[in-house]
Each structure stands twice: as C-alpha cells, then as structure tokens.
Amino acid sequence: MDLTFFNTHTLAGRLEIIWAHGNFIAFRGRRGYRIALYDLGSFFAEIWYNPANDYVSLVRGFISKKALEPYINQVDLMEMFDW
C-alpha cells in the first residue's frame, strides 16, 4: 500500500484501509478534535474526529516527518527512521 493509492479512496475508504492495515500509534488533541495517528508501513495517517458532533471530519495520509512533530512528546518516533 502506498500513499498515492490511499489518497484515491473516499473518506470512508481511507477509514477502512486504516482499520484493516494500520497500526495505532498515538492520540493528540487540537481545536476540539481528537486526532489518532496510525502507521501504514510506507506512510502515516491521521483520523480527525470531532467528539462534539460525533463526526470524522478528515482522514489524511502523509509521509512528512514534520507532520509527526506534534506526537514527539508522546512516543519515540525517531527509532522508526533511518536518520
């Protein structure tokens, strides 16, 4: 599975891929959202859930190491990369 293939799916399709193939890493909060980070092997994905209205607003995949910075204090992500 790669990021390009992941991004061709609908929001519901991306959720199914994460639940079937993703490995949960951590939660974080931002602006009322509960954001879950998953490892999908060659990329990461976030699920942006709004508990106020019980709605998944965004499911995004990424490869950017910068996008992982909000999780640095929660887990040791450095060991996952060949720096």
CORBELWO-V668915 format. One record per residue. N is the residue number from 1. RES is the residue in one small letter. NEAR is the number of other C-alpha atoms within 12 Angstrom. Layout:
((N:RES:NEAR) (N:RES:NEAR))
This chain:
((1:m:20) (2:d:21) (3:l:23) (4:t:15) (5:f:15) (6:f:29) (7:n:23) (8:t:16) (9:h:19) (10:t:15) (11:l:23) (12:a:20) (13:g:17) (14:r:32) (15:l:29) (16:e:16) (17:i:31) (18:i:33) (19:w:21) (20:a:15) (21:h:21) (22:g:27) (23:n:20) (24:f:21) (25:i:25) (26:a:26) (27:f:24) (28:r:25) (29:g:19) (30:r:15) (31:r:12) (32:g:16) (33:y:22) (34:r:25) (35:i:30) (36:a:33) (37:l:36) (38:y:35) (39:d:31) (40:l:28) (41:g:21) (42:s:22) (43:f:30) (44:f:37) (45:a:40) (46:e:40) (47:i:36) (48:w:28) (49:y:26) (50:n:20) (51:p:16) (52:a:12) (53:n:11) (54:d:12) (55:y:18) (56:v:22) (57:s:21) (58:l:21) (59:v:32) (60:r:36) (61:g:37) (62:f:25) (63:i:21) (64:s:15) (65:k:20) (66:k:13) (67:a:18) (68:l:32) (69:e:16) (70:p:21) (71:y:24) (72:i:19) (73:n:13) (74:q:15) (75:v:18) (76:d:15) (77:l:24) (78:m:16) (79:e:9) (80:m:16) (81:f:14) (82:d:7) (83:w:7))
